[in-house]
Amino acid sequence: MVDESILKKVIELFSDMTEASAEDITEDSELIDDLEISSMDVLFLISSLEEEFHISIPEKEIRRMVTVGDVVRIVQMLMK
């Protein structure tokens, strides 16, 4: 189960960096197929997440980020 406040912030970050509106981004949205995230966008996203949530995201976790929900679950795990 994902934390709704983290989900909301992650969706806001994705909305800011893509042409997708926040209303169109869901927990199941795929980063590459649905949101068309580029490798440069991933670097910006990781930096933004680390700054926003005061975490450090290991490379192995970055590779597991397929959907918005994956991103939220990884952030939650690293915040504990």
TIMI-503635 format. One record per atom (N, C-alpha, C): x, y, z. Coordinates in nm, 2 decimals. Example, Ala and Ser with C-alpha at 12.3 -4.5 7.8 and 13.67 -1.06 7.14 Angstrom:
<rs>
- 1.32; -0.57; 0.78
- 1.23; -0.45; 0.78
- 1.32; -0.33; 0.78
- 1.28; -0.22; 0.71
- 1.37; -0.11; 0.71
- 1.29; 0.00; 0.79
</rs>
This chain:
<rs>
- 0.09; -0.12; 0.00
- 0.00; 0.00; 0.00
- 0.09; 0.12; 0.00
- 0.05; 0.22; -0.08
- 0.14; 0.34; -0.09
- 0.08; 0.45; -0.01
- 0.18; 0.53; 0.04
- 0.14; 0.65; 0.12
- 0.09; 0.76; 0.02
- -0.03; 0.80; 0.05
- -0.10; 0.89; -0.05
- -0.03; 1.03; -0.06
- 0.03; 1.08; 0.05
- 0.10; 1.20; 0.05
- 0.23; 1.19; -0.04
- 0.30; 1.08; -0.03
- 0.42; 1.06; -0.12
- 0.37; 1.04; -0.26
- 0.26; 0.97; -0.29
- 0.21; 0.95; -0.42
- 0.17; 1.08; -0.48
- 0.11; 1.17; -0.41
- 0.07; 1.30; -0.46
- 0.19; 1.38; -0.50
- 0.30; 1.38; -0.42
- 0.42; 1.46; -0.45
- 0.49; 1.40; -0.57
- 0.50; 1.27; -0.58
- 0.56; 1.20; -0.69
- 0.49; 1.23; -0.82
- 0.36; 1.23; -0.82
- 0.28; 1.26; -0.93
- 0.30; 1.41; -0.97
- 0.31; 1.49; -0.87
- 0.34; 1.64; -0.90
- 0.47; 1.65; -0.97
- 0.57; 1.58; -0.93
- 0.71; 1.58; -0.99
- 0.70; 1.53; -1.13
- 0.63; 1.42; -1.16
- 0.62; 1.37; -1.29
- 0.54; 1.47; -1.38
- 0.44; 1.53; -1.33
- 0.36; 1.62; -1.40
- 0.44; 1.74; -1.45
- 0.53; 1.79; -1.35
- 0.61; 1.90; -1.38
- 0.72; 1.87; -1.49
- 0.76; 1.75; -1.50
- 0.87; 1.71; -1.59
- 0.82; 1.65; -1.72
- 0.69; 1.63; -1.73
- 0.64; 1.57; -1.86
- 0.52; 1.65; -1.90
- 0.46; 1.62; -2.01
- 0.35; 1.69; -2.06
- 0.22; 1.63; -2.01
- 0.23; 1.53; -1.93
- 0.11; 1.47; -1.87
- 0.06; 1.55; -1.75
- -0.07; 1.56; -1.75
- -0.13; 1.63; -1.63
- -0.14; 1.54; -1.51
- -0.14; 1.60; -1.40
- -0.14; 1.52; -1.27
- -0.27; 1.43; -1.27
- -0.38; 1.48; -1.33
- -0.50; 1.40; -1.32
- -0.49; 1.27; -1.41
- -0.39; 1.27; -1.51
- -0.38; 1.16; -1.59
- -0.27; 1.06; -1.54
- -0.20; 1.09; -1.44
- -0.09; 1.01; -1.39
- -0.15; 0.93; -1.27
- -0.13; 0.80; -1.28
- -0.18; 0.71; -1.17
- -0.06; 0.63; -1.12
- -0.09; 0.55; -1.01
- 0.01; 0.46; -0.95
- 0.05; 0.36; -1.05
- -0.03; 0.32; -1.15
- 0.00; 0.22; -1.25
- 0.07; 0.28; -1.38
- 0.08; 0.41; -1.39
- 0.14; 0.47; -1.50
- 0.29; 0.42; -1.52
- 0.32; 0.38; -1.63
- 0.46; 0.33; -1.66
- 0.55; 0.45; -1.70
- 0.67; 0.46; -1.64
- 0.75; 0.57; -1.67
- 0.79; 0.59; -1.81
- 0.83; 0.48; -1.88
- 0.87; 0.49; -2.02
- 0.75; 0.49; -2.12
- 0.67; 0.39; -2.10
- 0.56; 0.37; -2.20
- 0.45; 0.48; -2.19
- 0.41; 0.51; -2.07
- 0.30; 0.61; -2.05
- 0.35; 0.75; -2.04
- 0.45; 0.77; -1.96
- 0.50; 0.91; -1.93
- 0.61; 0.95; -2.02
- 0.67; 0.86; -2.10
- 0.78; 0.89; -2.19
- 0.90; 0.96; -2.13
- 0.94; 0.90; -2.01
- 1.05; 0.95; -1.94
- 1.18; 0.92; -2.01
- 1.27; 1.01; -2.03
- 1.40; 0.99; -2.09
- 1.50; 0.96; -1.98
- 1.62; 0.92; -2.02
- 1.72; 0.89; -1.93
- 1.76; 1.02; -1.85
- 1.76; 1.13; -1.92
- 1.79; 1.26; -1.86
- 1.68; 1.30; -1.76
- 1.56; 1.27; -1.79
- 1.45; 1.29; -1.70
- 1.46; 1.21; -1.57
- 1.51; 1.08; -1.59
- 1.54; 1.00; -1.47
- 1.64; 1.06; -1.38
- 1.74; 1.12; -1.43
- 1.84; 1.18; -1.35
- 1.78; 1.30; -1.27
- 1.70; 1.38; -1.34
- 1.63; 1.49; -1.28
- 1.54; 1.44; -1.17
- 1.46; 1.34; -1.20
- 1.37; 1.28; -1.11
- 1.44; 1.23; -0.98
- 1.55; 1.15; -1.00
- 1.62; 1.10; -0.88
- 1.67; 1.21; -0.80
- 1.73; 1.31; -0.86
- 1.77; 1.43; -0.78
- 1.66; 1.50; -0.71
- 1.55; 1.51; -0.77
- 1.43; 1.58; -0.71
- 1.38; 1.50; -0.59
- 1.37; 1.36; -0.61
- 1.32; 1.28; -0.51
- 1.41; 1.28; -0.39
- 1.54; 1.27; -0.41
- 1.64; 1.27; -0.30
- 1.63; 1.40; -0.22
- 1.62; 1.51; -0.29
- 1.61; 1.64; -0.23
- 1.48; 1.65; -0.15
- 1.37; 1.62; -0.21
- 1.24; 1.63; -0.16
- 1.22; 1.55; -0.03
- 1.26; 1.42; -0.04
- 1.24; 1.33; 0.07
- 1.36; 1.30; 0.16
- 1.47; 1.37; 0.13
- 1.59; 1.36; 0.21
- 1.64; 1.21; 0.22
- 1.65; 1.15; 0.10
- 1.69; 1.01; 0.09
- 1.80; 1.00; -0.01
- 1.87; 0.89; -0.02
- 1.96; 0.86; -0.12
- 1.92; 0.73; -0.19
- 1.90; 0.74; -0.32
- 1.84; 0.62; -0.39
- 1.96; 0.54; -0.46
- 1.98; 0.42; -0.42
- 2.08; 0.34; -0.48
- 2.05; 0.30; -0.62
- 2.15; 0.28; -0.70
- 2.13; 0.25; -0.84
- 2.04; 0.12; -0.86
- 2.06; 0.02; -0.78
- 1.98; -0.10; -0.79
- 1.83; -0.07; -0.78
- 1.80; 0.03; -0.70
- 1.66; 0.07; -0.68
- 1.61; 0.15; -0.80
- 1.69; 0.22; -0.86
- 1.65; 0.30; -0.98
- 1.61; 0.21; -1.09
- 1.68; 0.10; -1.10
- 1.65; 0.00; -1.21
- 1.52; -0.07; -1.18
- 1.47; -0.07; -1.06
- 1.34; -0.13; -1.03
- 1.22; -0.03; -1.05
- 1.25; 0.09; -1.09
- 1.14; 0.19; -1.11
- 1.08; 0.18; -1.25
- 0.97; 0.11; -1.25
- 0.90; 0.09; -1.38
- 0.77; 0.17; -1.38
- 0.70; 0.17; -1.27
- 0.57; 0.25; -1.26
- 0.58; 0.36; -1.16
- 0.49; 0.45; -1.16
- 0.48; 0.55; -1.05
- 0.47; 0.49; -0.91
- 0.39; 0.38; -0.90
- 0.38; 0.31; -0.78
- 0.51; 0.25; -0.73
- 0.59; 0.20; -0.82
- 0.73; 0.15; -0.79
- 0.81; 0.26; -0.72
- 0.81; 0.38; -0.78
- 0.88; 0.49; -0.73
- 0.84; 0.53; -0.59
- 0.70; 0.53; -0.57
- 0.65; 0.56; -0.44
- 0.69; 0.46; -0.33
- 0.68; 0.33; -0.37
- 0.72; 0.22; -0.27
- 0.87; 0.23; -0.24
- 0.95; 0.26; -0.34
- 1.10; 0.27; -0.31
- 1.12; 0.39; -0.22
- 1.06; 0.50; -0.24
- 1.07; 0.62; -0.16
- 1.03; 0.59; -0.01
- 0.91; 0.52; 0.00
- 0.86; 0.48; 0.13
- 0.97; 0.40; 0.20
- 1.02; 0.30; 0.13
- 1.11; 0.20; 0.19
- 1.24; 0.28; 0.24
- 1.29; 0.37; 0.16
- 1.41; 0.44; 0.20
- 1.39; 0.54; 0.31
- 1.27; 0.58; 0.33
- 1.24; 0.68; 0.44
- 1.23; 0.61; 0.57
- 1.22; 0.48; 0.58
- 1.20; 0.41; 0.71
- 1.33; 0.40; 0.78
</rs>
